[in-house]
């Protein structure tokens, strides 16, 4: 009886230790990616961040970080997919604030891809979600000016 209780106790302690080490490993891997990012080693950083997300994808903010890395590597479409994950997964109490900024980030990515109209649509979504977002208001006004002065002229020619 005592031996069985000791085995159960050992199993529980081992399982808890394994889970804690697993969580620490995921965080350590992510932080290694973050350090590499700060050193400008974006490709290597992306490998670490991908690995941490494959182990635990519950922290949606890490998809945003990965989107930033992908953008720096010119992987705009894939970065947009990660921003879309952030938009759909954000359920926090300050959701409007965060999602407004995610829309703005997606607008920037779309502009880098040459899709001014969709960038403008995302800037509008950002402003509509959080009307006091001055960054979104300024960005949107710049997009309107660009669109009206350059793209509308190119369309009419």
N, C-alpha and C positions, 0 to 999 in steps of 0.2 A: 504494500500500500504506500509506504513512504517513498519507495523507489519510483513508483508511478507518478506521485505528486512532484517529485524532483524532476522527472523527465518533462512533465507538463510545464513546470515552472521554467526549466531550461529552454523549452520550445518557445514559450511566450517571450522570454527575455531575448532570445536569438532573433525572433521575428521582429520585435520592436527595434532592436539594434540594426537589423538589416534595412528596415524601412527608413530609419533615421539616416543611415549612411547613404542610402539611395537618394534621399532628398538632398543631402549635402553634396553628393556627387553631381547631381543635376545643377545645383547652384554653382558649384565650383567650375563646371564645364561652361555654363553661361558666362560667369565672370571672366573666365579665360578669354572667351570671345569678345567680351567688352574691353578687356585690356588690349587685345590685338587691334580692335577697332580704334582705340585711342592712339595706337602706334601707327595707324594708317595701313595696317595689313588686313584689308577688307575681305579678300578671298579666304584667307585662313580664319578670320573671325567668323565669317559666314558658316564655315564647316562646323565650328564649335557651337554656334547658336542653333544651327539645324539639328545637331546632335542633342542638345538640351531640349529642344522642342519635340524631338522624336521620343524622348524619355518622359516628358511631362508638358503637355500643351495646354494646361489649365490656366496659365497666366497669359491672358490675351495681350497684355502690354508688350510681351516679348515678340509678338508678331510685328508690332510697330517698329521695334528695334531692328528686327530682321528686314523689314521693308526699307528702313534707312540704309542698311548695308547694301541691299540689292540695288537701290537707287544710285548709290555711289559706284556700283559696278556696271551701271547702265541696264540693269534688268528691270525695266520699268513695268512691264505687264505683270511680272511675278510680284513686284513690290505692291502693285495695285491689289492683287489678290490677297496679300497679307493685310493691307489696310482695310479691305472689305471684311476680313475676319474680325478685325478690331471693332468695326462698326456693328457687326452682327452680334458679337459676344459681350459688348460693354453693357452691363446692367447695374452699374454702380449708381449711387445717389446723385452724382454729378454728371450723369450720362450726357445731357445736352452740351455741357461744356466740352467734354472729351470728344464726343462724336462730331461736334462742330469743327474741332481742330483736325480730326481725322478726314473729314470732307475737304478741308483746306489742303491737307497733305496730298490727298488724292487729286485735287485740282492741279497742284504743282506737278505731279507725276504725269498727268494727262497733257499738260502744257509742254513738258519735256518731250512727249511723244508726238507733239504737233497737233493735238486735238483741242484747239482753243474753245470750240463750242461746248464740248463736254467739260472742260476745265471751268468754263463760265457757269455751267449748270451745277457743278459741285460747289463752286464759290457761293452761288445762290442758296444751295442747300445749307451750307455752313451758316450764312447770315440768317436764313429763316429759322434755323434751329436755335441760334443764340444771337439775337439781334444786337446785343452790346459787344459782340466780338469785333473790336476795332481792326484787328489784323485782317480778318475776313472782309470787312468793309473796304479797307484800303486795297486789298488784293483784288477784290471784285471790281472796284472802280478802275484799276489799272488794266484789268482784262477787258472791260468794256471799251476803254479808250483804244487799246490795241486792236480789238476786234473791229470796232467801227472805223478806225483809221487805216488799217492794213488789210484785214481779211474781207471786209465788206467792199472795199475798193477793188480787190483782186477778183471777187465774185462778179462785180459789175463790168469788168473789162472783158 
